[in-house]
Amino acid sequence: MPNLPFPPSIWIILGPILVLAAASLLIPLLVKERPMPPEEGWTGFFYSNPKDPALFVPKRIGIGYTLNFGNPLSWVVLALIFALVSVPLILSATILRRLPR
């Protein structure tokens, strides 16, 4: 087994936490302050307006931003989030499977 700096179980916990921390620091820097999007783009908690070029829009309720699912790049961002959460889980499972019993 390779010498890892931390056991794989630590990466299961720290991986998603570090990704969320980095995203929470980067999103305010990347998103320009703008007015609330129009009401016709909202369906419940989701915003989808293909005519709106913004990737992130201010939430209608609460603090923060949400994705504009009418923008094709939002699906790429969503896939990256799922990949960043699942990769530590998959790597940990493969490393744990190789451990001697």
PyMOL commands that place a pseudoatom at each C-alpha (Angstrom):
pseudoatom trace, name=CA, resn=MET, resi=1, chain=A, elem=C, hetatm=0, pos=[0.000, 0.000, 0.000]
pseudoatom trace, name=CA, resn=PRO, resi=2, chain=A, elem=C, hetatm=0, pos=[1.337, 3.458, -0.832]
pseudoatom trace, name=CA, resn=ASN, resi=3, chain=A, elem=C, hetatm=0, pos=[2.266, 5.727, 2.036]
pseudoatom trace, name=CA, resn=LEU, resi=4, chain=A, elem=C, hetatm=0, pos=[-0.538, 8.263, 2.204]
pseudoatom trace, name=CA, resn=PRO, resi=5, chain=A, elem=C, hetatm=0, pos=[-0.244, 11.493, 4.215]
pseudoatom trace, name=CA, resn=PHE, resi=6, chain=A, elem=C, hetatm=0, pos=[-3.719, 10.865, 5.694]
pseudoatom trace, name=CA, resn=PRO, resi=7, chain=A, elem=C, hetatm=0, pos=[-5.899, 7.784, 5.879]
pseudoatom trace, name=CA, resn=PRO, resi=8, chain=A, elem=C, hetatm=0, pos=[-8.568, 7.595, 3.143]
pseudoatom trace, name=CA, resn=SER, resi=9, chain=A, elem=C, hetatm=0, pos=[-11.407, 8.121, 5.626]
pseudoatom trace, name=CA, resn=ILE, resi=10, chain=A, elem=C, hetatm=0, pos=[-10.099, 11.623, 6.359]
pseudoatom trace, name=CA, resn=TRP, resi=11, chain=A, elem=C, hetatm=0, pos=[-10.411, 12.507, 2.657]
pseudoatom trace, name=CA, resn=ILE, resi=12, chain=A, elem=C, hetatm=0, pos=[-14.048, 11.387, 2.654]
pseudoatom trace, name=CA, resn=ILE, resi=13, chain=A, elem=C, hetatm=0, pos=[-14.746, 14.063, 5.244]
pseudoatom trace, name=CA, resn=LEU, resi=14, chain=A, elem=C, hetatm=0, pos=[-12.238, 16.747, 4.279]
pseudoatom trace, name=CA, resn=GLY, resi=15, chain=A, elem=C, hetatm=0, pos=[-12.647, 16.573, 0.491]
pseudoatom trace, name=CA, resn=PRO, resi=16, chain=A, elem=C, hetatm=0, pos=[-16.216, 17.904, 0.260]
pseudoatom trace, name=CA, resn=ILE, resi=17, chain=A, elem=C, hetatm=0, pos=[-15.613, 20.368, 3.115]
pseudoatom trace, name=CA, resn=LEU, resi=18, chain=A, elem=C, hetatm=0, pos=[-12.592, 21.867, 1.348]
pseudoatom trace, name=CA, resn=VAL, resi=19, chain=A, elem=C, hetatm=0, pos=[-14.480, 22.073, -1.954]
pseudoatom trace, name=CA, resn=LEU, resi=20, chain=A, elem=C, hetatm=0, pos=[-17.430, 23.835, -0.326]
pseudoatom trace, name=CA, resn=ALA, resi=21, chain=A, elem=C, hetatm=0, pos=[-15.098, 26.220, 1.505]
pseudoatom trace, name=CA, resn=ALA, resi=22, chain=A, elem=C, hetatm=0, pos=[-13.276, 27.079, -1.724]
pseudoatom trace, name=CA, resn=ALA, resi=23, chain=A, elem=C, hetatm=0, pos=[-16.561, 27.561, -3.574]
pseudoatom trace, name=CA, resn=SER, resi=24, chain=A, elem=C, hetatm=0, pos=[-17.962, 29.812, -0.834]
pseudoatom trace, name=CA, resn=LEU, resi=25, chain=A, elem=C, hetatm=0, pos=[-14.865, 31.995, -1.107]
pseudoatom trace, name=CA, resn=LEU, resi=26, chain=A, elem=C, hetatm=0, pos=[-14.740, 32.086, -4.919]
pseudoatom trace, name=CA, resn=ILE, resi=27, chain=A, elem=C, hetatm=0, pos=[-18.419, 32.608, -5.772]
pseudoatom trace, name=CA, resn=PRO, resi=28, chain=A, elem=C, hetatm=0, pos=[-18.657, 36.140, -4.268]
pseudoatom trace, name=CA, resn=LEU, resi=29, chain=A, elem=C, hetatm=0, pos=[-15.514, 37.090, -6.181]
pseudoatom trace, name=CA, resn=LEU, resi=30, chain=A, elem=C, hetatm=0, pos=[-16.782, 35.719, -9.492]
pseudoatom trace, name=CA, resn=VAL, resi=31, chain=A, elem=C, hetatm=0, pos=[-20.397, 36.879, -9.267]
pseudoatom trace, name=CA, resn=LYS, resi=32, chain=A, elem=C, hetatm=0, pos=[-21.152, 40.508, -10.034]
pseudoatom trace, name=CA, resn=GLU, resi=33, chain=A, elem=C, hetatm=0, pos=[-23.700, 42.266, -7.862]
pseudoatom trace, name=CA, resn=ARG, resi=34, chain=A, elem=C, hetatm=0, pos=[-26.939, 42.463, -9.773]
pseudoatom trace, name=CA, resn=PRO, resi=35, chain=A, elem=C, hetatm=0, pos=[-30.646, 42.975, -9.114]
pseudoatom trace, name=CA, resn=MET, resi=36, chain=A, elem=C, hetatm=0, pos=[-33.016, 40.124, -8.372]
pseudoatom trace, name=CA, resn=PRO, resi=37, chain=A, elem=C, hetatm=0, pos=[-33.918, 38.128, -11.485]
pseudoatom trace, name=CA, resn=PRO, resi=38, chain=A, elem=C, hetatm=0, pos=[-37.467, 38.347, -12.826]
pseudoatom trace, name=CA, resn=GLU, resi=39, chain=A, elem=C, hetatm=0, pos=[-40.169, 36.234, -11.197]
pseudoatom trace, name=CA, resn=GLU, resi=40, chain=A, elem=C, hetatm=0, pos=[-41.097, 34.334, -14.380]
pseudoatom trace, name=CA, resn=GLY, resi=41, chain=A, elem=C, hetatm=0, pos=[-37.811, 32.407, -14.298]
pseudoatom trace, name=CA, resn=TRP, resi=42, chain=A, elem=C, hetatm=0, pos=[-38.503, 30.840, -10.900]
pseudoatom trace, name=CA, resn=THR, resi=43, chain=A, elem=C, hetatm=0, pos=[-40.082, 27.416, -10.428]
pseudoatom trace, name=CA, resn=GLY, resi=44, chain=A, elem=C, hetatm=0, pos=[-40.123, 26.772, -6.700]
pseudoatom trace, name=CA, resn=PHE, resi=45, chain=A, elem=C, hetatm=0, pos=[-36.501, 26.984, -5.529]
pseudoatom trace, name=CA, resn=PHE, resi=46, chain=A, elem=C, hetatm=0, pos=[-35.055, 26.602, -9.044]
pseudoatom trace, name=CA, resn=TYR, resi=47, chain=A, elem=C, hetatm=0, pos=[-34.299, 29.387, -11.502]
pseudoatom trace, name=CA, resn=SER, resi=48, chain=A, elem=C, hetatm=0, pos=[-34.276, 28.638, -15.216]
pseudoatom trace, name=CA, resn=ASN, resi=49, chain=A, elem=C, hetatm=0, pos=[-34.208, 31.460, -17.720]
pseudoatom trace, name=CA, resn=PRO, resi=50, chain=A, elem=C, hetatm=0, pos=[-32.328, 30.790, -20.992]
pseudoatom trace, name=CA, resn=LYS, resi=51, chain=A, elem=C, hetatm=0, pos=[-32.524, 34.509, -21.875]
pseudoatom trace, name=CA, resn=ASP, resi=52, chain=A, elem=C, hetatm=0, pos=[-30.616, 35.462, -18.701]
pseudoatom trace, name=CA, resn=PRO, resi=53, chain=A, elem=C, hetatm=0, pos=[-26.843, 35.118, -19.363]
pseudoatom trace, name=CA, resn=ALA, resi=54, chain=A, elem=C, hetatm=0, pos=[-25.951, 34.911, -15.641]
pseudoatom trace, name=CA, resn=LEU, resi=55, chain=A, elem=C, hetatm=0, pos=[-24.628, 31.606, -14.329]
pseudoatom trace, name=CA, resn=PHE, resi=56, chain=A, elem=C, hetatm=0, pos=[-25.296, 32.433, -10.665]
pseudoatom trace, name=CA, resn=VAL, resi=57, chain=A, elem=C, hetatm=0, pos=[-28.309, 34.464, -9.543]
pseudoatom trace, name=CA, resn=PRO, resi=58, chain=A, elem=C, hetatm=0, pos=[-29.243, 35.716, -6.060]
pseudoatom trace, name=CA, resn=LYS, resi=59, chain=A, elem=C, hetatm=0, pos=[-31.625, 33.411, -4.220]
pseudoatom trace, name=CA, resn=ARG, resi=60, chain=A, elem=C, hetatm=0, pos=[-35.203, 34.547, -3.959]
pseudoatom trace, name=CA, resn=ILE, resi=61, chain=A, elem=C, hetatm=0, pos=[-35.441, 33.395, -0.338]
pseudoatom trace, name=CA, resn=GLY, resi=62, chain=A, elem=C, hetatm=0, pos=[-32.464, 33.438, 2.005]
pseudoatom trace, name=CA, resn=ILE, resi=63, chain=A, elem=C, hetatm=0, pos=[-28.847, 34.387, 1.548]
pseudoatom trace, name=CA, resn=GLY, resi=64, chain=A, elem=C, hetatm=0, pos=[-26.606, 33.227, -1.257]
pseudoatom trace, name=CA, resn=TYR, resi=65, chain=A, elem=C, hetatm=0, pos=[-26.759, 32.293, -4.903]
pseudoatom trace, name=CA, resn=THR, resi=66, chain=A, elem=C, hetatm=0, pos=[-28.308, 29.584, -7.002]
pseudoatom trace, name=CA, resn=LEU, resi=67, chain=A, elem=C, hetatm=0, pos=[-27.577, 28.296, -10.490]
pseudoatom trace, name=CA, resn=ASN, resi=68, chain=A, elem=C, hetatm=0, pos=[-29.464, 29.494, -13.542]
pseudoatom trace, name=CA, resn=PHE, resi=69, chain=A, elem=C, hetatm=0, pos=[-30.423, 26.110, -14.989]
pseudoatom trace, name=CA, resn=GLY, resi=70, chain=A, elem=C, hetatm=0, pos=[-31.332, 27.801, -18.271]
pseudoatom trace, name=CA, resn=ASN, resi=71, chain=A, elem=C, hetatm=0, pos=[-27.620, 28.452, -18.813]
pseudoatom trace, name=CA, resn=PRO, resi=72, chain=A, elem=C, hetatm=0, pos=[-25.848, 25.360, -20.267]
pseudoatom trace, name=CA, resn=LEU, resi=73, chain=A, elem=C, hetatm=0, pos=[-22.748, 26.023, -18.116]
pseudoatom trace, name=CA, resn=SER, resi=74, chain=A, elem=C, hetatm=0, pos=[-24.799, 25.470, -14.959]
pseudoatom trace, name=CA, resn=TRP, resi=75, chain=A, elem=C, hetatm=0, pos=[-25.022, 21.765, -15.826]
pseudoatom trace, name=CA, resn=VAL, resi=76, chain=A, elem=C, hetatm=0, pos=[-21.230, 21.640, -16.137]
pseudoatom trace, name=CA, resn=VAL, resi=77, chain=A, elem=C, hetatm=0, pos=[-20.892, 23.285, -12.702]
pseudoatom trace, name=CA, resn=LEU, resi=78, chain=A, elem=C, hetatm=0, pos=[-23.386, 20.814, -11.233]
pseudoatom trace, name=CA, resn=ALA, resi=79, chain=A, elem=C, hetatm=0, pos=[-21.483, 17.872, -12.752]
pseudoatom trace, name=CA, resn=LEU, resi=80, chain=A, elem=C, hetatm=0, pos=[-18.215, 19.244, -11.311]
pseudoatom trace, name=CA, resn=ILE, resi=81, chain=A, elem=C, hetatm=0, pos=[-19.769, 19.504, -7.856]
pseudoatom trace, name=CA, resn=PHE, resi=82, chain=A, elem=C, hetatm=0, pos=[-20.968, 15.895, -8.020]
pseudoatom trace, name=CA, resn=ALA, resi=83, chain=A, elem=C, hetatm=0, pos=[-17.556, 14.774, -9.297]
pseudoatom trace, name=CA, resn=LEU, resi=84, chain=A, elem=C, hetatm=0, pos=[-15.708, 16.606, -6.526]
pseudoatom trace, name=CA, resn=VAL, resi=85, chain=A, elem=C, hetatm=0, pos=[-17.896, 14.940, -3.917]
pseudoatom trace, name=CA, resn=SER, resi=86, chain=A, elem=C, hetatm=0, pos=[-17.837, 11.445, -5.440]
pseudoatom trace, name=CA, resn=VAL, resi=87, chain=A, elem=C, hetatm=0, pos=[-14.118, 11.221, -6.337]
pseudoatom trace, name=CA, resn=PRO, resi=88, chain=A, elem=C, hetatm=0, pos=[-12.927, 11.086, -2.695]
pseudoatom trace, name=CA, resn=LEU, resi=89, chain=A, elem=C, hetatm=0, pos=[-15.532, 8.404, -1.978]
pseudoatom trace, name=CA, resn=ILE, resi=90, chain=A, elem=C, hetatm=0, pos=[-14.482, 6.303, -4.965]
pseudoatom trace, name=CA, resn=LEU, resi=91, chain=A, elem=C, hetatm=0, pos=[-10.772, 6.690, -4.240]
pseudoatom trace, name=CA, resn=SER, resi=92, chain=A, elem=C, hetatm=0, pos=[-11.271, 5.760, -0.603]
pseudoatom trace, name=CA, resn=ALA, resi=93, chain=A, elem=C, hetatm=0, pos=[-13.272, 2.679, -1.545]
pseudoatom trace, name=CA, resn=THR, resi=94, chain=A, elem=C, hetatm=0, pos=[-10.605, 1.481, -3.975]
pseudoatom trace, name=CA, resn=ILE, resi=95, chain=A, elem=C, hetatm=0, pos=[-7.788, 2.099, -1.490]
pseudoatom trace, name=CA, resn=LEU, resi=96, chain=A, elem=C, hetatm=0, pos=[-9.663, 0.379, 1.336]
pseudoatom trace, name=CA, resn=ARG, resi=97, chain=A, elem=C, hetatm=0, pos=[-10.369, -2.605, -0.907]
pseudoatom trace, name=CA, resn=ARG, resi=98, chain=A, elem=C, hetatm=0, pos=[-6.609, -3.076, -1.471]
pseudoatom trace, name=CA, resn=LEU, resi=99, chain=A, elem=C, hetatm=0, pos=[-5.780, -3.102, 2.241]
pseudoatom trace, name=CA, resn=PRO, resi=100, chain=A, elem=C, hetatm=0, pos=[-4.718, -6.473, 3.631]
pseudoatom trace, name=CA, resn=ARG, resi=101, chain=A, elem=C, hetatm=0, pos=[-7.364, -8.168, 5.705]
for i in range(1, 101): cmd.bond("trace and resi %d" % i, "trace and resi %d" % (i + 1))
show_as sticks, trace
zoom trace
